[in-house]
């Protein structure tokens, strides 16, 4: 089964947990003022992955996608090693305010498990730098089997974080429950991330509510959201709009919120709804994805 997917969404308690006490502390000393920068998008732009999103006749998929959203969670870089020229091409095909959030290649995270990856990290960042000002937070996603035990995993993660090059914001998604639900280990993790300015990714998926830790380690939120094909999606997003509104009042500086295509027609439409609610709640002017006739499909 796809990570975090459930066949029984009506049995899931989708209530957002209360903020971790450490989140309040991080926001309280952030010093951020004014409205946060909001980035909303999807994980992919390919036509075959986004049923009903593109009007007929669209050939430049990235060009169209970037006219609808201001960011993308760039999952393609997890599966393929791209040269700098490709990143430059992506930069040149998108609006000036568009931002890419690329995922580190799987050799770094899944194959080598963070060990002896300095050359791979340097090569990745050198190529991704072709995006210039459009390069947003890079993020690392670890396999769900990568837990804090055995202890060499903890040491590898700590060393990776300490060695991460300055000047490139990093977010980390951990998928093993012990990172967040073993109190001693989780506090060590949060302290490590805070010390080195690493953003703690929040994973909101139907089948893994144990990962919904609500613990910020920087004054930035990086949220990866998967829909459920269920009517509860709008209520879930309303809750997120309320939470982000409160974080904004308390000093959050950046929010990146990305939708994943558990159901191919779902993520663009949910993202449209979310942008509309954010604009209303937080007085932003994010561009709202259009809904051409070809995309008038039902979610449920």
C-alpha positions in Angstrom: 0.0 0.0 0.0 1.2 3.5 -0.8 2.8 5.2 2.3 0.1 6.7 4.6 -2.9 5.5 2.5 -5.9 3.9 4.2 -8.9 2.1 2.8 -11.0 3.3 5.7 -10.7 7.1 6.0 -14.0 7.3 7.8 -12.4 5.5 10.7 -9.5 8.0 11.0 -9.5 10.7 13.6 -8.2 13.7 11.4 -8.1 16.2 14.3 -4.9 18.2 14.3 -3.0 17.6 17.6 -2.3 20.6 19.8 1.0 22.3 19.2 4.0 20.8 20.9 5.2 23.1 23.7 8.5 23.5 21.9 6.7 25.0 18.9 5.5 27.9 21.0 9.0 28.5 22.2 10.4 28.5 18.7 7.8 30.9 17.4 8.1 33.1 20.5 11.8 33.8 19.8 11.6 33.9 16.0 11.6 37.6 15.7 9.6 37.3 12.5 7.1 40.0 11.8 4.4 40.7 9.3 2.7 38.2 7.1 4.6 34.9 6.4 5.7 33.9 3.0 3.3 31.2 1.8 4.2 28.6 -0.8 1.6 26.1 -2.0 1.9 23.5 -4.6 1.9 19.9 -5.7 4.6 17.3 -5.8 4.7 16.8 -9.6 3.9 18.7 -12.7 3.6 15.8 -15.3 0.3 15.6 -17.1 -0.1 11.8 -16.4 0.1 12.4 -12.7 -2.5 15.2 -12.5 -5.8 14.0 -14.0 -7.9 16.9 -15.2 -5.4 19.6 -14.3 -4.3 20.7 -17.7 -6.5 22.3 -20.3 -6.5 20.6 -23.7 -3.5 21.4 -25.9 -1.0 22.3 -23.2 2.5 21.3 -24.1 4.7 23.2 -21.7 3.5 21.5 -18.5 5.9 23.3 -16.2 5.1 26.6 -17.8 1.4 26.1 -17.2 1.8 24.6 -13.7 3.9 27.6 -12.6 1.3 30.0 -13.9 -1.1 28.4 -11.4 1.0 27.8 -8.3 4.0 29.6 -6.8 5.9 26.5 -5.7 6.5 22.8 -6.3 7.8 20.0 -4.1 10.3 18.6 -6.6 10.1 14.9 -6.2 11.7 14.2 -9.5 15.1 14.9 -8.1 14.7 11.9 -5.7 14.5 9.5 -8.6 17.0 11.0 -11.1 20.3 12.9 -11.0 19.8 16.0 -13.1 22.7 18.2 -14.5 22.8 21.9 -13.7 21.6 22.7 -17.2 18.2 21.1 -16.5 17.8 23.2 -13.3 18.7 26.3 -15.4 16.1 25.3 -17.9 13.4 24.9 -15.2 14.4 28.3 -13.8 14.0 30.0 -17.2 10.6 28.5 -17.8 8.9 29.7 -14.6 7.8 33.1 -13.3 10.3 35.2 -11.2 8.5 34.5 -7.9 8.2 30.7 -8.4 10.2 28.5 -6.0 11.4 24.9 -6.2 11.7 22.7 -3.1 13.8 19.7 -4.3 14.1 16.4 -2.6 17.6 15.0 -2.1 18.4 12.0 -4.3 17.5 8.5 -3.0 21.2 7.4 -3.1 21.8 9.8 -0.2 18.8 8.9 1.9 17.7 5.4 1.0 20.7 3.6 -0.4 23.6 5.0 1.6 21.5 6.0 4.6 23.4 9.3 5.1 26.8 7.6 5.4 29.7 8.9 3.3 27.5 11.1 1.1 29.5 14.3 1.1 30.3 14.1 -2.6 26.7 13.3 -3.5 25.4 16.2 -1.5 27.9 18.6 -3.0 27.0 17.5 -6.5 23.3 17.8 -5.8 23.6 21.3 -4.4 26.0 22.4 -7.2 23.4 21.4 -9.8 20.4 22.7 -8.0 22.1 26.1 -7.6 21.3 26.6 -11.2 17.8 27.6 -9.9 19.5 30.6 -8.3 16.9 32.7 -6.4 14.2 30.1 -7.2 15.9 27.4 -5.1 13.8 27.0 -1.9 14.3 24.7 1.0 16.0 21.4 0.1 14.4 18.4 1.9 15.6 15.0 3.0 13.1 12.2 3.2 14.2 9.1 5.1 12.8 5.6 4.6 10.2 4.6 7.2 12.5 1.8 8.3 15.2 4.3 9.3 14.7 4.6 13.0 16.8 5.9 15.9 17.8 2.3 16.7 20.3 1.0 16.0 22.2 3.9 17.4 24.4 4.3 14.3 21.3 5.7 12.5 21.1 8.5 15.1 24.8 9.2 14.7 24.5 9.2 10.9 21.7 11.7 11.0 23.5 13.9 13.6 26.6 14.0 11.5 24.7 14.7 8.3 23.0 17.7 9.9 26.3 19.0 11.3 28.0 18.7 7.9 25.1 20.2 5.9 26.5 23.2 4.0 25.6 26.7 5.3 23.5 28.8 3.0 21.1 26.0 1.9 18.0 25.7 4.1 17.2 22.1 4.8 14.0 20.3 6.0 14.0 16.7 7.1 11.1 14.2 7.0 11.5 11.2 9.3 9.0 8.4 9.0 9.8 6.0 11.8 7.5 6.5 14.7 10.2 6.3 17.4 11.7 9.6 16.4 8.6 11.4 17.6 7.0 9.0 20.2 10.0 8.1 22.3 10.3 11.2 24.6 14.0 11.0 25.2 14.9 10.5 21.6 12.5 13.1 20.3 13.9 15.8 22.5 17.4 15.0 21.4 16.2 15.2 17.8 14.4 18.5 18.2 17.5 20.0 20.0 19.7 18.9 17.1 17.4 20.5 14.5 17.0 23.7 16.5 20.8 24.1 17.0 21.5 23.7 13.3 18.4 25.5 11.9 16.9 22.4 10.3 13.1 22.4 9.6 11.1 19.5 11.0 8.8 18.3 8.2 5.2 17.7 9.3 3.6 14.7 7.5 -0.2 14.7 7.4 -1.3 11.5 5.8 -4.4 9.4 6.6 -2.8 6.2 7.6 0.1 7.5 9.7 -1.3 9.9 12.3 1.6 9.0 14.6 3.8 11.2 12.5 1.7 14.3 13.0 4.0 15.8 15.6 3.2 19.5 15.3 6.7 20.3 16.4 8.4 23.2 14.7 12.2 23.5 15.0 12.6 26.7 13.0 10.1 29.6 12.4 9.2 27.8 9.1 6.6 25.1 8.5 7.1 22.4 5.8 3.9 20.4 5.5 3.4 17.3 3.2 -0.4 16.6 2.9 -2.1 13.6 1.4 -5.8 13.6 0.7 -8.0 10.6 1.4 -10.7 10.7 -1.3 -13.1 11.4 1.4 -15.4 14.3 2.3 -13.3 15.0 5.4 -10.6 16.7 3.3 -12.1 20.2 3.4 -12.5 20.1 7.1 -8.9 18.9 7.5 -7.8 21.9 5.3 -9.9 24.3 7.2 -8.1 23.1 10.4 -4.8 23.7 8.7 -5.8 27.2 7.7 -6.8 28.0 11.3 -3.5 26.6 12.6 -1.4 28.5 10.1 -3.3 31.6 11.0 -2.4 31.2 14.6 1.2 30.5 13.8 1.3 33.6 11.7 0.1 35.7 14.6 2.9 34.1 16.8 5.7 34.8 14.4 6.1 32.1 11.7 8.2 33.4 8.8 7.6 30.8 6.0 5.1 28.1 5.2 5.5 25.5 2.5 2.4 23.3 2.0 2.4 20.6 -0.6 -0.3 18.2 -1.8 0.2 14.6 -2.9 -1.8 12.7 -5.4 -3.3 9.8 -3.4 -6.1 10.2 -6.0 -4.9 11.8 -9.2 -7.8 14.2 -9.6 -7.8 15.2 -6.0 -4.6 17.2 -5.2 -5.1 20.1 -7.7 -8.7 20.7 -6.6 -7.8 20.5 -2.9 -4.9 22.9 -3.4 -7.3 25.3 -5.1 -9.7 25.2 -2.1 -6.8 25.6 0.3 -5.4 28.7 -1.5 -8.8 30.3 -1.5 -9.2 29.7 2.3 -5.6 31.0 3.0 -6.2 34.1 1.0 -9.4 34.8 2.9 -8.0 34.0 6.4 -4.6 35.5 6.1 -5.2 38.4 3.7 -2.8 37.0 1.1 -3.0 37.2 -2.6 -1.7 33.8 -3.7 -2.8 33.0 -7.2 -5.7 30.7 -7.3 -5.5 27.9 -9.8 -8.1 28.2 -12.5 -10.7 25.5 -13.0 -11.3 25.1 -16.7 -14.2 23.0 -17.8 -12.0 20.0 -18.3 -11.2 20.0 -14.6 -14.7 20.1 -13.3 -14.6 16.6 -11.6 -16.0 15.4 -8.3 -13.7 14.5 -5.5 -16.0 12.1 -3.8 
